[in-house]
């Protein structure tokens, strides 16, 4: 019988207020769903500005397709390339940037190339103008482009087609998972998120078993962790796995 690890004393971490201004670059059929989901978690003082290339989408049709209750939506036609888009963003204040891939009028390779160039340009602008902690999230259409996305310095990226394929495969094999996914995707249901490792007593954590115990003490389930310096995410490691987490690292939890 293995003794339960001692639960480290966790620091109290105040919940950070959500971003007040979000820039969405690009558009696709996924856009309305993304904004509807964000709307459930954002406050009424949040402004989401969408800039889209009129050669790729019908810009006039964007706002009527969006159903939100809390946030304020602004839509603008912007036909410039990645450098012009990022220069525009640098002149304004944005707390978060979301890059969506165009789907209808160009190939997936062209769409991902455009996304990657936009990410690189944003990374340069953030460093050059010292814009602070601007979070950048991007959508990719092809799994094979993910190593390039990592190199651009994006905080997070989602391979939307791959994610959908995996979801369908899981449901086809185990129908009972439908209730699990419904709860995970329900705004009122469980949440999977990265939380600061210091909230679980980072320096006292020696193995992943300690991480699990610290999360459990807060009625959460630890799924893995993220190393801040490299961006490496470790999912479902063995409890015996040794960990060294610090102030810049995060714990992936279900709560």
DRENPA-3360 file (N, C-alpha, C; in nm, 2 decimals, always signed):
BEGIN
1 = XXXXXXXX = +0.08/-0.12/+0.00/+0.00/+0.00/+0.00/+0.09/+0.12/+0.00 ~ +0.06/+0.22/-0.09/+0.14/+0.34/-0.10/+0.08/+0.45/-0.02 ~ +0.16/+0.52/+0.06/+0.10/+0.63/+0.14/+0.06/+0.74/+0.05 ~ -0.05/+0.81/+0.08/-0.09/+0.92/+0.00/+0.01/+1.04/+0.02 ~ +0.05/+1.10/-0.09/+0.15/+1.21/-0.07/+0.09/+1.33/+0.01 ~ +0.18/+1.39/+0.08/+0.13/+1.51/+0.16/+0.09/+1.62/+0.06 ~ -0.02/+1.68/+0.09/-0.07/+1.79/+0.01/+0.00/+1.92/+0.04 ~ +0.07/+1.98/-0.06/+0.14/+2.10/-0.03/+0.05/+2.22/+0.00;
9 = XXXXXXXX = +0.10/+2.31/+0.07/+0.02/+2.43/+0.10/+0.01/+2.52/-0.03 ~ -0.10/+2.54/-0.08/-0.12/+2.62/-0.20/-0.14/+2.77/-0.17 ~ -0.08/+2.85/-0.26/-0.10/+2.99/-0.25/-0.24/+3.02/-0.30 ~ -0.30/+3.13/-0.25/-0.43/+3.17/-0.30/-0.41/+3.26/-0.42 ~ -0.47/+3.21/-0.53/-0.46/+3.29/-0.66/-0.59/+3.35/-0.69 ~ -0.59/+3.48/-0.70/-0.71/+3.55/-0.74/-0.74/+3.53/-0.89 ~ -0.87/+3.51/-0.92/-0.91/+3.49/-1.05/-0.89/+3.62/-1.13 ~ -0.83/+3.61/-1.25/-0.80/+3.72/-1.33/-0.92/+3.76/-1.41;
17 = XXXXXXXX = -0.94/+3.89/-1.42/-1.06/+3.94/-1.50/-1.04/+3.90/-1.64 ~ -1.14/+3.88/-1.71/-1.13/+3.84/-1.85/-1.09/+3.96/-1.94 ~ -1.04/+3.93/-2.06/-0.99/+4.04/-2.14/-1.11/+4.14/-2.18 ~ -1.07/+4.27/-2.19/-1.17/+4.37/-2.23/-1.18/+4.40/-2.38 ~ -1.07/+4.36/-2.45/-1.07/+4.38/-2.59/-1.00/+4.27/-2.66 ~ -1.07/+4.20/-2.76/-1.02/+4.09/-2.83/-1.02/+4.12/-2.98 ~ -0.91/+4.08/-3.05/-0.91/+4.10/-3.19/-0.92/+3.96/-3.26 ~ -1.01/+3.95/-3.35/-1.02/+3.82/-3.43/-0.98/+3.86/-3.57;
25 = XXXXXXXX = -0.87/+3.78/-3.62/-0.82/+3.80/-3.75/-0.86/+3.68/-3.84 ~ -0.93/+3.71/-3.95/-0.98/+3.60/-4.03/-1.12/+3.56/-3.99 ~ -1.18/+3.47/-4.07/-1.32/+3.43/-4.04/-1.35/+3.30/-4.12 ~ -1.44/+3.22/-4.06/-1.49/+3.10/-4.13/-1.62/+3.06/-4.06 ~ -1.68/+2.95/-4.10/-1.80/+2.91/-4.05/-1.79/+2.87/-3.90 ~ -1.66/+2.85/-3.85/-1.64/+2.83/-3.71/-1.65/+2.95/-3.63 ~ -1.64/+3.07/-3.69/-1.64/+3.19/-3.61/-1.76/+3.22/-3.52 ~ -1.88/+3.21/-3.58/-2.00/+3.24/-3.49/-2.00/+3.15/-3.37;
33 = XXXXXXXX = -1.96/+3.02/-3.38/-1.97/+2.93/-3.27/-1.86/+2.96/-3.17 ~ -1.74/+3.00/-3.21/-1.63/+3.04/-3.12/-1.68/+3.16/-3.04 ~ -1.73/+3.26/-3.10/-1.77/+3.38/-3.03/-1.89/+3.36/-2.94 ~ -1.98/+3.27/-2.98/-2.10/+3.24/-2.89/-2.05/+3.17/-2.76 ~ -1.94/+3.08/-2.78/-1.89/+3.02/-2.66/-1.81/+3.12/-2.57 ~ -1.74/+3.21/-2.63/-1.66/+3.31/-2.56/-1.76/+3.40/-2.48 ~ -1.87/+3.43/-2.55/-1.97/+3.52/-2.49/-2.02/+3.47/-2.35 ~ -2.03/+3.34/-2.33/-2.08/+3.29/-2.21/-1.98/+3.32/-2.09;
41 = XXXXXXXX = -1.86/+3.35/-2.12/-1.76/+3.37/-2.01/-1.71/+3.51/-2.00 ~ -1.75/+3.60/-2.09/-1.70/+3.73/-2.09/-1.80/+3.83/-2.04 ~ -1.75/+3.95/-2.00/-1.83/+4.05/-1.93/-1.88/+4.15/-2.04 ~ -1.98/+4.23/-2.00/-2.04/+4.32/-2.09/-1.95/+4.43/-2.14 ~ -1.84/+4.45/-2.07/-1.75/+4.56/-2.12/-1.64/+4.51/-2.22 ~ -1.66/+4.38/-2.26/-1.56/+4.32/-2.36/-1.61/+4.36/-2.50 ~ -1.51/+4.40/-2.58/-1.53/+4.43/-2.72/-1.45/+4.33/-2.80 ~ -1.52/+4.27/-2.90/-1.45/+4.18/-2.99/-1.45/+4.24/-3.13;
49 = XXXXXXXX = -1.34/+4.27/-3.18/-1.32/+4.34/-3.31/-1.28/+4.23/-3.41 ~ -1.35/+4.22/-3.52/-1.32/+4.12/-3.62/-1.27/+4.19/-3.75 ~ -1.16/+4.16/-3.79/-1.11/+4.21/-3.92/-1.09/+4.10/-4.02 ~ -1.16/+4.11/-4.13/-1.16/+4.00/-4.23/-1.13/+4.05/-4.37 ~ -1.07/+3.97/-4.45/-1.03/+4.00/-4.59/-1.16/+3.99/-4.68 ~ -1.20/+4.10/-4.74/-1.32/+4.09/-4.83/-1.30/+4.00/-4.95 ~ -1.18/+3.97/-4.98/-1.16/+3.88/-5.09/-1.18/+3.73/-5.05 ~ -1.18/+3.70/-4.92/-1.19/+3.57/-4.87/-1.33/+3.54/-4.82;
57 = XXXXXXXX = -1.40/+3.64/-4.76/-1.53/+3.62/-4.70/-1.62/+3.74/-4.73 ~ -1.75/+3.71/-4.72/-1.85/+3.82/-4.73/-1.85/+3.89/-4.60 ~ -1.78/+4.01/-4.59/-1.77/+4.08/-4.46/-1.91/+4.12/-4.41 ~ -2.00/+4.17/-4.50/-2.13/+4.22/-4.46/-2.21/+4.11/-4.39 ~ -2.18/+3.98/-4.42/-2.26/+3.87/-4.36/-2.21/+3.83/-4.23 ~ -2.10/+3.88/-4.18/-2.04/+3.83/-4.06/-2.12/+3.87/-3.93 ~ -2.15/+3.99/-3.91/-2.22/+4.04/-3.79/-2.36/+3.97/-3.78 ~ -2.44/+3.97/-3.89/-2.57/+3.90/-3.87/-2.56/+3.75/-3.83;
65 = XXXXXXXX = -2.45/+3.69/-3.86/-2.43/+3.55/-3.83/-2.40/+3.52/-3.68 ~ -2.37/+3.63/-3.61/-2.32/+3.62/-3.47/-2.43/+3.64/-3.37 ~ -2.45/+3.55/-3.28/-2.55/+3.56/-3.17/-2.48/+3.57/-3.04 ~ -2.48/+3.68/-2.98/-2.41/+3.70/-2.85/-2.50/+3.79/-2.76 ~ -2.48/+3.78/-2.63/-2.57/+3.85/-2.53/-2.48/+3.95/-2.45 ~ -2.36/+3.92/-2.43/-2.28/+4.00/-2.34/-2.18/+4.10/-2.41 ~ -2.11/+4.05/-2.50/-2.00/+4.13/-2.56/-2.05/+4.22/-2.67 ~ -1.97/+4.32/-2.70/-2.00/+4.41/-2.82/-1.91/+4.37/-2.94;
73 = XXXXXXXX = -1.97/+4.36/-3.05/-1.90/+4.31/-3.17/-1.88/+4.43/-3.27 ~ -1.76/+4.44/-3.32/-1.72/+4.53/-3.43/-1.66/+4.45/-3.54 ~ -1.70/+4.49/-3.66/-1.65/+4.41/-3.78/-1.60/+4.52/-3.88 ~ -1.48/+4.48/-3.94/-1.42/+4.57/-4.04/-1.36/+4.49/-4.15 ~ -1.37/+4.54/-4.27/-1.31/+4.48/-4.39/-1.17/+4.53/-4.39 ~ -1.07/+4.43/-4.40/-0.93/+4.47/-4.40/-0.86/+4.38/-4.50 ~ -0.81/+4.43/-4.61/-0.75/+4.35/-4.71/-0.60/+4.34/-4.71 ~ -0.54/+4.40/-4.61/-0.39/+4.40/-4.60/-0.34/+4.26/-4.57;
81 = XXXXXXXX = -0.21/+4.24/-4.59/-0.14/+4.12/-4.55/-0.11/+4.11/-4.40 ~ -0.04/+4.01/-4.36/-0.01/+3.99/-4.22/+0.06/+4.11/-4.15 ~ +0.16/+4.17/-4.23/+0.23/+4.29/-4.17/+0.13/+4.40/-4.15 ~ +0.04/+4.43/-4.24/-0.05/+4.54/-4.23/-0.15/+4.51/-4.11 ~ -0.19/+4.39/-4.10/-0.28/+4.35/-3.99/-0.22/+4.37/-3.86 ~ -0.10/+4.33/-3.84/-0.03/+4.34/-3.71/+0.00/+4.48/-3.68 ~ +0.04/+4.56/-3.78/+0.07/+4.70/-3.76/-0.06/+4.77/-3.71 ~ -0.17/+4.74/-3.77/-0.30/+4.79/-3.72/-0.33/+4.76/-3.58;
89 = XXXXXXXX = -0.30/+4.63/-3.54/-0.32/+4.59/-3.40/-0.23/+4.66/-3.31 ~ -0.11/+4.69/-3.35/-0.01/+4.76/-3.26/-0.06/+4.90/-3.23 ~ -0.14/+4.96/-3.31/-0.18/+5.10/-3.29/-0.30/+5.10/-3.19 ~ -0.36/+4.98/-3.16/-0.47/+4.98/-3.07/-0.44/+4.89/-2.95 ~ -0.53/+4.89/-2.85/-0.50/+4.80/-2.74/-0.59/+4.67/-2.75 ~ -0.52/+4.56/-2.75/-0.58/+4.43/-2.75/-0.52/+4.34/-2.64 ~ -0.61/+4.27/-2.57/-0.56/+4.18/-2.46/-0.54/+4.04/-2.52 ~ -0.61/+4.01/-2.63/-0.60/+3.88/-2.68/-0.62/+3.88/-2.83;
97 = XXXXXXXX = -0.55/+3.80/-2.91/-0.57/+3.79/-3.05/-0.61/+3.65/-3.09 ~ -0.71/+3.63/-3.17/-0.75/+3.50/-3.22/-0.74/+3.50/-3.37 ~ -0.66/+3.41/-3.42/-0.65/+3.40/-3.57/-0.72/+3.28/-3.62 ~ -0.82/+3.30/-3.70/-0.90/+3.19/-3.76/-0.86/+3.17/-3.91 ~ -0.86/+3.05/-3.95/-0.82/+3.02/-4.09/-0.94/+3.04/-4.19 ~ -0.91/+3.10/-4.30/-1.01/+3.11/-4.41/-1.02/+2.97/-4.47 ~ -1.15/+2.93/-4.51/-1.17/+2.80/-4.55/-1.23/+2.79/-4.69 ~ -1.30/+2.89/-4.74/-1.39/+2.87/-4.86/-1.32/+2.89/-4.99;
105 = XXXXXXXX = -1.23/+3.00/-5.00/-1.18/+3.04/-5.13/-1.04/+3.01/-5.15 ~ -0.97/+2.95/-5.05/-0.83/+2.91/-5.07/-0.81/+2.77/-5.01 ~ -0.70/+2.71/-5.05/-0.68/+2.57/-5.00/-0.64/+2.58/-4.85 ~ -0.64/+2.46/-4.79/-0.60/+2.45/-4.65/-0.45/+2.49/-4.63 ~ -0.37/+2.45/-4.73/-0.23/+2.49/-4.72/-0.21/+2.64/-4.72 ~ -0.28/+2.70/-4.81/-0.27/+2.85/-4.82/-0.33/+2.92/-4.70 ~ -0.44/+2.86/-4.65/-0.50/+2.92/-4.52/-0.40/+2.91/-4.41 ~ -0.34/+2.79/-4.39/-0.24/+2.77/-4.28/-0.12/+2.86/-4.30;
113 = XXXXXXXX = -0.07/+2.87/-4.42/+0.04/+2.96/-4.45/+0.01/+3.10/-4.41 ~ -0.11/+3.15/-4.44/-0.15/+3.28/-4.41/-0.15/+3.30/-4.25 ~ -0.21/+3.20/-4.19/-0.22/+3.20/-4.04/-0.08/+3.20/-3.98 ~ +0.02/+3.12/-4.03/+0.15/+3.12/-3.97/+0.23/+3.25/-4.00 ~ +0.21/+3.31/-4.11/+0.27/+3.44/-4.14/+0.22/+3.55/-4.04 ~ +0.09/+3.54/-4.02/+0.02/+3.63/-3.93/+0.08/+3.62/-3.79 ~ +0.09/+3.49/-3.74/+0.15/+3.46/-3.61/+0.29/+3.52/-3.60 ~ +0.37/+3.50/-3.70/+0.51/+3.55/-3.70/+0.51/+3.70/-3.69;
121 = XXXXXXXX = +0.43/+3.76/-3.77/+0.42/+3.91/-3.77/+0.38/+3.96/-3.63 ~ +0.28/+3.90/-3.57/+0.23/+3.94/-3.44/+0.34/+3.92/-3.33 ~ +0.42/+3.81/-3.34/+0.52/+3.79/-3.25/+0.63/+3.90/-3.26 ~ +0.66/+3.94/-3.38/+0.76/+4.05/-3.40/+0.71/+4.18/-3.35 ~ +0.58/+4.21/-3.37/+0.52/+4.34/-3.33/+0.51/+4.34/-3.18 ~ +0.48/+4.23/-3.11/+0.47/+4.23/-2.97/+0.60/+4.26/-2.90 ~ +0.71/+4.20/-2.96/+0.84/+4.22/-2.90/+0.89/+4.36/-2.94 ~ +0.87/+4.41/-3.06/+0.92/+4.54/-3.10/+0.86/+4.65/-3.03;
129 = XXXXXXXX = +0.73/+4.65/-3.01/+0.65/+4.76/-2.94/+0.63/+4.74/-2.79 ~ +0.68/+4.62/-2.74/+0.67/+4.59/-2.60/+0.52/+4.61/-2.56 ~ +0.43/+4.53/-2.62/+0.29/+4.54/-2.60/+0.25/+4.47/-2.47 ~ +0.34/+4.40/-2.41/+0.30/+4.33/-2.28/+0.25/+4.19/-2.31 ~ +0.17/+4.15/-2.22/+0.12/+4.01/-2.22/+0.00/+4.00/-2.31 ~ +0.02/+3.99/-2.44/-0.09/+3.98/-2.54/-0.10/+3.83/-2.57 ~ -0.21/+3.77/-2.54/-0.23/+3.62/-2.56/-0.27/+3.60/-2.71 ~ -0.21/+3.51/-2.78/-0.24/+3.48/-2.92/-0.28/+3.34/-2.93;
137 = XXXXXXXX = -0.40/+3.31/-2.99/-0.45/+3.18/-3.01/-0.48/+3.17/-3.16 ~ -0.44/+3.05/-3.22/-0.46/+3.04/-3.36/-0.53/+2.90/-3.40 ~ -0.60/+2.91/-3.51/-0.66/+2.78/-3.56/-0.58/+2.74/-3.68 ~ -0.54/+2.61/-3.68/-0.48/+2.55/-3.80/-0.57/+2.45/-3.86 ~ -0.56/+2.43/-3.99/-0.65/+2.33/-4.06/-0.58/+2.20/-4.08 ~ -0.44/+2.19/-4.07/-0.37/+2.07/-4.10/-0.28/+2.04/-3.98 ~ -0.29/+1.92/-3.94/-0.20/+1.87/-3.82/-0.05/+1.88/-3.85 ~ -0.01/+1.86/-3.98/+0.13/+1.86/-4.01/+0.19/+2.00/-4.00;
145 = XXXXXXXX = +0.11/+2.10/-3.98/+0.17/+2.23/-3.97/+0.19/+2.28/-3.83 ~ +0.16/+2.19/-3.73/+0.17/+2.23/-3.59/+0.31/+2.26/-3.55 ~ +0.42/+2.18/-3.59/+0.55/+2.22/-3.55/+0.59/+2.36/-3.59 ~ +0.54/+2.41/-3.71/+0.57/+2.54/-3.75/+0.49/+2.64/-3.66 ~ +0.37/+2.61/-3.62/+0.30/+2.70/-3.53/+0.37/+2.71/-3.39 ~ +0.43/+2.61/-3.34/+0.50/+2.61/-3.22/+0.62/+2.71/-3.23 ~ +0.69/+2.71/-3.35/+0.80/+2.80/-3.37/+0.76/+2.94/-3.38 ~ +0.64/+2.97/-3.41/+0.60/+3.12/-3.42/+0.58/+3.18/-3.28;
153 = XXXXXXXX = +0.57/+3.10/-3.18/+0.55/+3.16/-3.04/+0.41/+3.18/-3.00 ~ +0.31/+3.12/-3.08/+0.17/+3.13/-3.04/+0.15/+3.07/-2.90 ~ +0.06/+3.13/-2.82/+0.03/+3.07/-2.69/-0.04/+2.94/-2.70 ~ -0.14/+2.93/-2.79/-0.21/+2.81/-2.81/-0.26/+2.80/-2.95 ~ -0.27/+2.68/-3.00/-0.33/+2.66/-3.13/-0.42/+2.54/-3.14 ~ -0.52/+2.54/-3.22/-0.61/+2.43/-3.23/-0.62/+2.38/-3.37 ~ -0.60/+2.25/-3.39/-0.62/+2.19/-3.52/-0.76/+2.15/-3.53 ~ -0.85/+2.24/-3.58/-0.99/+2.22/-3.57/-1.04/+2.09/-3.64;
161 = XXXXXXXX = -0.99/+2.06/-3.76/-1.03/+1.94/-3.84/-0.99/+1.82/-3.76 ~ -0.87/+1.82/-3.71/-0.82/+1.70/-3.64/-0.90/+1.68/-3.51 ~ -0.93/+1.79/-3.44/-1.01/+1.78/-3.32/-1.15/+1.72/-3.34 ~ -1.21/+1.76/-3.45/-1.34/+1.71/-3.49/-1.33/+1.56/-3.52 ~ -1.23/+1.52/-3.60/-1.21/+1.39/-3.64/-1.20/+1.29/-3.52 ~ -1.12/+1.34/-3.42/-1.09/+1.26/-3.30/-1.22/+1.25/-3.22 ~ -1.30/+1.35/-3.21/-1.43/+1.35/-3.14/-1.52/+1.25/-3.20 ~ -1.53/+1.25/-3.33/-1.62/+1.16/-3.40/-1.58/+1.01/-3.38;
169 = XXXXXXXX = -1.44/+0.99/-3.39/-1.39/+0.86/-3.37/-1.42/+0.81/-3.23 ~ -1.40/+0.89/-3.13/-1.43/+0.85/-2.99/-1.58/+0.81/-2.98 ~ -1.67/+0.89/-3.03/-1.81/+0.87/-3.02/-1.86/+0.74/-3.09 ~ -1.79/+0.72/-3.21/-1.83/+0.60/-3.28/-1.79/+0.47/-3.21 ~ -1.69/+0.48/-3.13/-1.64/+0.36/-3.05/-1.71/+0.35/-2.92 ~ -1.74/+0.46/-2.85/-1.81/+0.46/-2.72/-1.92/+0.56/-2.71 ~ -2.04/+0.52/-2.74/-2.15/+0.61/-2.74/-2.18/+0.68/-2.61 ~ -2.14/+0.61/-2.50/-2.16/+0.67/-2.37/-2.08/+0.80/-2.34;
177 = XXXXXXXX = -1.98/+0.82/-2.42/-1.90/+0.94/-2.41/-1.97/+1.07/-2.45 ~ -2.08/+1.05/-2.52/-2.16/+1.16/-2.56/-2.20/+1.25/-2.44 ~ -2.24/+1.19/-2.33/-2.28/+1.27/-2.21/-2.15/+1.34/-2.15 ~ -2.04/+1.28/-2.16/-1.92/+1.34/-2.11/-1.88/+1.46/-2.19 ~ -1.88/+1.45/-2.32/-1.85/+1.56/-2.41/-1.95/+1.67/-2.40 ~ -2.08/+1.64/-2.38/-2.18/+1.74/-2.37/-2.15/+1.83/-2.24 ~ -2.11/+1.76/-2.14/-2.08/+1.83/-2.01/-1.96/+1.92/-2.03 ~ -1.86/+1.87/-2.10/-1.73/+1.94/-2.12/-1.76/+2.07/-2.20;
185 = XXXXXXXX = -1.84/+2.05/-2.30/-1.87/+2.16/-2.40/-1.98/+2.26/-2.35 ~ -2.05/+2.22/-2.24/-2.16/+2.30/-2.19/-2.10/+2.42/-2.11 ~ -2.13/+2.54/-2.14/-2.08/+2.65/-2.06/-2.10/+2.64/-1.91 ~ -2.21/+2.57/-1.87/-2.25/+2.55/-1.73/-2.19/+2.42/-1.67 ~ -2.11/+2.35/-1.76/-2.06/+2.22/-1.71/-1.92/+2.23/-1.66 ~ -1.84/+2.12/-1.67/-1.70/+2.12/-1.62/-1.62/+2.20/-1.72 ~ -1.50/+2.25/-1.66/-1.41/+2.33/-1.74/-1.27/+2.26/-1.73 ~ -1.21/+2.25/-1.85/-1.07/+2.21/-1.86/-0.98/+2.33/-1.88;
193 = XXXXXXXX = -0.89/+2.36/-1.79/-0.81/+2.48/-1.80/-0.67/+2.46/-1.74 ~ -0.58/+2.55/-1.79/-0.45/+2.56/-1.73/-0.45/+2.66/-1.62 ~ -0.41/+2.62/-1.50/-0.40/+2.72/-1.39/-0.26/+2.72/-1.33 ~ -0.22/+2.84/-1.27/-0.09/+2.86/-1.23/-0.04/+2.75/-1.13 ~ +0.07/+2.69/-1.15/+0.12/+2.59/-1.06/+0.13/+2.63/-0.92 ~ +0.16/+2.76/-0.90/+0.17/+2.81/-0.76/+0.04/+2.80/-0.68 ~ -0.07/+2.78/-0.75/-0.20/+2.76/-0.69/-0.21/+2.62/-0.62 ~ -0.11/+2.54/-0.65/-0.11/+2.40/-0.59/+0.02/+2.38/-0.51;
201 = XXXXXXXX = +0.09/+2.49/-0.48/+0.21/+2.48/-0.40/+0.33/+2.43/-0.49 ~ +0.36/+2.50/-0.60/+0.45/+2.45/-0.70/+0.58/+2.39/-0.65 ~ +0.65/+2.47/-0.56/+0.78/+2.43/-0.52/+0.78/+2.30/-0.43 ~ +0.66/+2.27/-0.37/+0.65/+2.15/-0.29/+0.61/+2.02/-0.36 ~ +0.58/+2.04/-0.49/+0.54/+1.93/-0.58/+0.66/+1.85/-0.62 ~ +0.67/+1.72/-0.59/+0.79/+1.64/-0.63/+0.76/+1.54/-0.74 ~ +0.63/+1.49/-0.73/+0.59/+1.39/-0.83/+0.45/+1.43/-0.88 ~ +0.40/+1.37/-0.99/+0.27/+1.40/-1.04/+0.16/+1.36/-0.94;
209 = XXXXXXXX = +0.20/+1.26/-0.85/+0.10/+1.22/-0.75/+0.08/+1.34/-0.65 ~ +0.18/+1.42/-0.62/+0.16/+1.54/-0.54/+0.07/+1.64/-0.61 ~ +0.08/+1.65/-0.74/+0.00/+1.74/-0.82/-0.15/+1.70/-0.81 ~ -0.17/+1.57/-0.83/-0.30/+1.51/-0.83/-0.37/+1.54/-0.69 ~ -0.29/+1.51/-0.58/-0.34/+1.53/-0.45/-0.37/+1.68/-0.42 ~ -0.29/+1.77/-0.47/-0.31/+1.91/-0.44/-0.44/+1.96/-0.52 ~ -0.45/+1.91/-0.64/-0.57/+1.94/-0.72/-0.70/+1.89/-0.65 ~ -0.69/+1.76/-0.61/-0.80/+1.69/-0.55/-0.85/+1.77/-0.42;
217 = XXXXXXXX = -0.76/+1.83/-0.35/-0.79/+1.90/-0.23/-0.87/+2.03/-0.26 ~ -0.87/+2.07/-0.39/-0.95/+2.18/-0.44/-1.07/+2.14/-0.52 ~ -1.10/+2.01/-0.51/-1.22/+1.95/-0.59/-1.19/+1.96/-0.74 ~ -1.07/+1.93/-0.78/-1.03/+1.93/-0.92/-0.96/+1.81/-0.95 ~ -0.95/+1.77/-1.08/-0.88/+1.66/-1.13/-0.76/+1.70/-1.21 ~ -0.64/+1.67/-1.18/-0.52/+1.71/-1.25/-0.51/+1.61/-1.37 ~ -0.49/+1.67/-1.49/-0.48/+1.59/-1.61/-0.34/+1.60/-1.67 ~ -0.26/+1.70/-1.62/-0.12/+1.71/-1.67/-0.07/+1.84/-1.63;
225 = XXXXXXXX = +0.04/+1.89/-1.70/+0.10/+2.02/-1.67/+0.17/+2.08/-1.79 ~ +0.20/+2.21/-1.78/+0.26/+2.28/-1.89/+0.39/+2.35/-1.84 ~ +0.50/+2.33/-1.91/+0.62/+2.40/-1.87/+0.63/+2.53/-1.94 ~ +0.63/+2.64/-1.87/+0.62/+2.77/-1.92/+0.74/+2.81/-2.01 ~ +0.86/+2.77/-1.98/+0.98/+2.81/-2.06/+0.98/+2.75/-2.20 ~ +0.93/+2.63/-2.21/+0.93/+2.56/-2.34/+0.80/+2.55/-2.41 ~ +0.69/+2.56/-2.33/+0.56/+2.54/-2.39/+0.52/+2.40/-2.39 ~ +0.60/+2.31/-2.35/+0.57/+2.16/-2.35/+0.45/+2.13/-2.26;
233 = XXXXXXXX = +0.36/+2.05/-2.31/+0.24/+2.01/-2.24/+0.25/+1.86/-2.22 ~ +0.24/+1.81/-2.09/+0.25/+1.67/-2.06/+0.11/+1.63/-2.02 ~ +0.05/+1.53/-2.09/-0.09/+1.49/-2.05/-0.09/+1.35/-1.99 ~ -0.16/+1.33/-1.88/-0.18/+1.20/-1.82/-0.05/+1.13/-1.79 ~ +0.05/+1.19/-1.72/+0.17/+1.12/-1.69/+0.15/+1.02/-1.58 ~ +0.24/+0.93/-1.56/+0.23/+0.84/-1.45/+0.24/+0.92/-1.32 ~ +0.18/+0.87/-1.21/+0.18/+0.95/-1.09/+0.32/+0.95/-1.03 ~ +0.40/+0.85/-1.07/+0.54/+0.85/-1.02/+0.64/+0.94/-1.09;
241 = XXXXXXXX = +0.58/+1.01/-1.20/+0.67/+1.10/-1.27/+0.72/+1.21/-1.19 ~ +0.85/+1.24/-1.19/+0.90/+1.35/-1.11/+0.87/+1.48/-1.19 ~ +0.84/+1.58/-1.11/+0.80/+1.71/-1.17/+0.88/+1.82/-1.10 ~ +0.91/+1.93/-1.17/+0.97/+2.04/-1.11/+0.90/+2.16/-1.17 ~ +0.80/+2.21/-1.09/+0.72/+2.32/-1.14/+0.75/+2.45/-1.07 ~ +0.74/+2.56/-1.14/+0.77/+2.69/-1.08/+0.66/+2.79/-1.11 ~ +0.70/+2.92/-1.09/+0.60/+3.03/-1.10/+0.54/+3.04/-1.24 ~ +0.62/+3.01/-1.35/+0.58/+3.03/-1.48/+0.51/+2.90/-1.54;
249 = XXXXXXX = +0.50/+2.80/-1.46/+0.44/+2.67/-1.51/+0.30/+2.66/-1.47 ~ +0.23/+2.57/-1.54/+0.08/+2.56/-1.52/+0.04/+2.41/-1.50 ~ -0.07/+2.39/-1.43/-0.13/+2.26/-1.41/-0.26/+2.25/-1.49 ~ -0.28/+2.15/-1.57/-0.40/+2.13/-1.65/-0.50/+2.05/-1.56 ~ -0.61/+2.11/-1.54/-0.71/+2.05/-1.45/-0.85/+2.05/-1.51 ~ -0.93/+1.96/-1.46/-1.07/+1.95/-1.49/-1.14/+1.99/-1.36 ~ -1.23/+2.09/-1.37/-1.30/+2.14/-1.25/-1.44/+2.18/-1.28;
% end
